[in-house]
């Protein structure tokens, strides 16, 4: 039964349906024009027949299928999963790998980011996950190697704390934040690594902590050496089970997805103000 185009009485949408080479098809046409929908149905039928005769064409699988395979292949951070989910919402479930290219990346930037978003944000939230999924698919022979350009980022100045500034910041931090700030400054840990650190992954005697792959930026396990100042701060905490760092209400910090430093945002900027430090200093 060849593919036909019909209009649904309930919604008025054009639907392509039928069975080709044993494959049952029922999907909404990408256009509301009957002529364009007929052309789409003919192209889809030709592609199915070609695949049945010659085998699957590279790039014919959907991006959604590749994204699911990528997420299931290894542990991924919540940030990565969130970026992938947002990309899939915009691209849709039917877009083919062959159609995810530089133009698609540009389109995603327009839909997902504000006009004044930094190139680094575009790189982190769109280009990097797109490349990772396409490379994963290419490794499996599903598509060609991706060629999505890296956005140019202006070189800026790294803002860091001098020793006396770090001491001032710790001194004026809220009581429940002092150990956390000490840990961040002493280990160079990122906020997502620190606030979700569990006591099971801390060895005060050996002076080290383990950050697991699902919380690190690189997606790999990392060990951190704990300086004596950090060991002392952790040793003075009143609890030894569950999360190492807890809020002023005695509860674990909430996972904020893509919010870097958002867990202590109010306390961090309050400490910066009291220490008379640059308010542009972001939490790690």
Protein Blocks (a to p, Z undefined) as FASTA:
>chain_A
ZZdddddfklopacdeddeehiacddddfbfbfklmmmmmmmmmmmmmmmmmnopaehka
cfklmmmmmmmmpccdfklmmmmmmmmmmnopmbcfklmcfklmmmmmmmmpcfklcfkl
mmmmmmmmmmmmmmmmmmnopaccdddddddddddddddddfklmmmmmmmpcfklmmmm
mmmmmnopafklmmmpcfklccfknopadddfklcfnopacdddddfklmmmmmmpcbfg
hjfbdcfkopacddehjaghklmmmmmmmmmmmnopafklccZZ
